[in-house]
Amino acid sequence: MRADIALYTAKRRGRNEFCLFDAELDRELQRRQSIERDLHSAIKTRSLGPWFQPIVRLDTEAVIGFEGLLRWSHPIHGSISPPEIMTAARETGMLQLLTQAVFSECCAFIDALVKADCRDVRVTMNVSPRELEAGDIDEMVLNGLAAKDLPATMFEIEITEESPVDPDRVDEKLGRLSHAGISIALDVFGTGFSTLASLKDSRIRKVKIDQGFIRGLAKSREDRLLVKTVIDLGRTLGIEVMAEGVETEADRQTLHKLGCKTAQGFLFSKAVPLSQALGLAVKERQEL
């Protein structure tokens, strides 16, 4: 196992490289094993799960939705990043369990929003094309929403940039979800699965501009040109364009001037637990 770790570390470093398993790699191995060992308990006790980051209108900063983002504060290793959590779930065969737990929390949030008369707020869940391809996420989502009598229009599936092996199988499942009224969004537009050709798919209702183009937007002419092109293209095709990673007022104003309607980022709010997210939505409703 140690030789295998050294081998793949060498491969990541590039061609004509070698790597010896050393103390640093040993610490990485111990960390990975600890995370994988504790993953099941974290899911079951709900110490690992989605927190919700608000999505706002750029003109009024009104909250119109929330994106579920994985959060886990490990008792030894501290905050574990979402990609690391997903990798551990795949390696341990717990990806389906994790997906079900995240979906269940999203349903609980939608149910709370309905009871608070916030039916115009949408909850987004991230799903990779390979998860769609390999599992029965479409069945889980459709049956889960129906069982709880929750409106499909309040739920959104955000497809991450990972490319599927069998696009036809993914397309079939996306078709079922879209037909039921669930919104389909593309994350990190321009890479992997989120290619220009994907915009021809009438089921795609939203694309997200990657934060790499947004941070420092006000100071970068090249980024402004690229972002404006995507916004104009979305308007032409009738697709909502949203920006992520908005951290400064200057970037917010620039996005608004370019014609972007919605965004998320630390300027507005970080991801917060469900109860706090519900409080933000209810407060928004009371102020209208």
N, C-alpha and C positions, 0 to 999 in steps of 0.2 A: 504493500500500500504506500509506503514511504517512497519507494522507487517510482511508483506511478505518479505521485504528487510532484516529485522532482522532474519527471519527464514532461508533464503538462505545463509546469512552470517554465521549463526551457522552451517549449513550443510557443507559449505566449510571448516570450521575449523576442522571438523572430528566428530567422534562418541561421544555421551554423552556430547554434548556442548549446551549451550544456549547463546543467545545474546539479549541485549536490544538496541532498537533504540536510539542512542545518538547523540551528536553534530557532531562527526566524520562521522557517517553514513548520517546525514542530509546534510553535505557538499558534500558527494559523490552523494547523490540524487539530490541536486541542480545542481551539475556539469553535471550529466547525462541528466537531463531535459534540461539544457541550450544547450548542444551539440545536442540533438535530435531536439530541437526547431530550431536551426540554420542550421541544415544539408541540408535541401532542398535549401535554399538560397545559401549556399556554393557551392553546386553542380552546380546550375544554373549560378552562377557568375564565376565559374571555379576557385574560390579561394581554392577549394578542388579538387585534381586530381592527376594524376601520374607524378612524376619526374622520370628520367631515369638514372639508374646506369650502367656504362660501364661493359661489359664482355670482358676480354682480353685473348690473348694467353700468356702462361707463358714463352715461350722461347723468344718472341720478344716484348711482351706487346702491340701488335697491337690490336686495338679495333675491335671485330668481332660481337658485339651485345650489346643490352641494355635491362635491365629489368625494367618494369614500377612498381614503388613503390608509394603507396598512401602517399600524404603529405597534411597536413592541419594546418595552423597556425591560431588558433582561436583567435579572438580579445580580449577575456577575459582570456581564459585558456591556451593560447600558443599552442605549438605543441601537436597535438592529435595523438596518436599511431594508426597504421593501424588496429590492432585488435579491438581497441575501436571504430574506425570509422565503421568497419564492423558490430559490435554488434549494434551500433546505427541504422545503415541502416536496419538491420533485424527487430529490434524492431519497427521501424516506417514504415515498408513496402516500403522502398525506395531502397532496394538492387538492384532491376532490373534497376532503374534509375541510380544508381551509376555505375553499371556494364556497362551500355550503354555509360555513359560519359567517363569511362576509355577506353573502346574499341574505341570510337570516337577519343580520343587523340592519341591512338596507331596508328590508321589509318592515322591521320594527320602526324605523325612522319614518318611512312613508305612512305607516299606520298612525303614528303620532301626529304627523303633519295633517292628515285627513281629519283627525279628531279636533285639531286646532284650527280647522277651516283654512288651511294653507294649501289648497289643491293645485294652485298654479306654480308650486315649487317642485322642481325635479331632482331626483336623487340618481347619481351616476356611479356605476360600478365598473372597474377596469377588468377586462378579460383579454387574454392573449388568443390569437387565432389558433394556436396549437391546443389550447384548452378547449376551444369550441370544437376543434377537429376530433380530439381524442375522447372527450366526455359527452355527457348528455345535458349540457348546460341549458340548452334551449328548453328541454323538458322540465328541468328544475325550475327555471324562471317562470315559464308559462303556468305550470301546475302550482307553483308556490304562490304566485300572485292571485290565481283563481281561488285557491283554497282559503286565502285570507281576505278575499273579495276586495283586493286593492287595484286601483286604476293603473293599467299598463302605461298610460300616457305620463304618469309621474315617475317612470323608471327609464333609465338610459344605460345602454351598454357602450362602453368606450373601448374600442379595439386598439390594443397596443401595437408597437411597430414590428413585433416578431412575425416573420413570414410563415404561413402554413405550408405543410407538405402537400396537402390535398385541398387546393382552393375551392374545388367544386363542392366538397362536403361542407366547408365553411360557408360558402354562398347559400347552400340549401338551408342551413340553420339560421343564418342572418335573415333570410327571406321569411321564415316562420316568425321570428321575433318582430321584424318590421311590420309584417301583416297584422300582428296582434296590437299594434299601436306603440310599440316600444321604440324609442329614438335610438338611432345608431350613429355614433360619433367616431371619428378617426383621430388618434392621438399622434403627436410628434409628426405633423404633416410633412411629407417629402421624403420619408425614409421607410425602408422595409415594406410592410403591408400597406402603409399609407402613401401610395404612389399617386401620381397625377391621373393614371388610368382609373383609379378607384372612384374618382369624382363622377365618372359616367354612370355609376351605379345609383339609380334613383332612390335606393334605400338609405344612402348616406345623407344625413340631414345636418351634420355639423363636423367641422374640422378644427383642430386645436393647433395654433402656431406655437412651435417649441420655444421654451424660455430662452434658449440660446440666441434667438433673433430679437427677443423683447428686452432683455437686460441691456441698458445703455442705448436703447433705440433712439432716444432724443439726440444722441451725439454721433450716430452712425448713419450717414447718407445711404450706404449700401443696404443696411438692414431695413431702412425705411422704404426703399424701393422694392425690396423683396416682399415685405409685409403688405405694402399697398397693392402689389400684384396679386397676392393671395386673396386679399379682401375683395378686390374688384372681380376676381374670378368667381369667388363664392357668391357675390351679389348677382352676377350674370347667371349662375346655375341655380340660384335659389337656395344656397346652402349657407347656414349660419357659420360665421368665422369667429372663433374665440381665442383670446391670447392668454397664455399662462406665464407665471413668473413675473408679474408686475410688482415692482418693489419701490418705485419712486413716482412722485407726482408728475415729474417731467415726462416720464414714459407713459403715464396714464393719459396726460393731455395730448401727447403725440399720437397715441393709438386712436383717441377719440377724433382727432382732426383727420386721421387717415380713413375714418369711416368704420372702425371696429366697434361693435355694439356691446360685447360682453367680455369679461376677463376674470381672472382669479390671481391671487398672489398675496404676499405678505403685506403689501400696502393696505389691503382691505382686511385680511385676517389670515392667520395660520389655520391649519386643521385643528379642530377641537372635538372633544367627546360628544356623543349623541345628545346628551341633555343640554349642553351649551349651544350646540347647533340649533336645536329646537327652540331654545330661548331667543336666538338671533332671528329666526323665522317669525316667531310670534311677536316679537318686538317690532319687526318690520310691518307686520299686519296691523298692529295697533296704531302705528304712526301714519298709516294711509288714511 
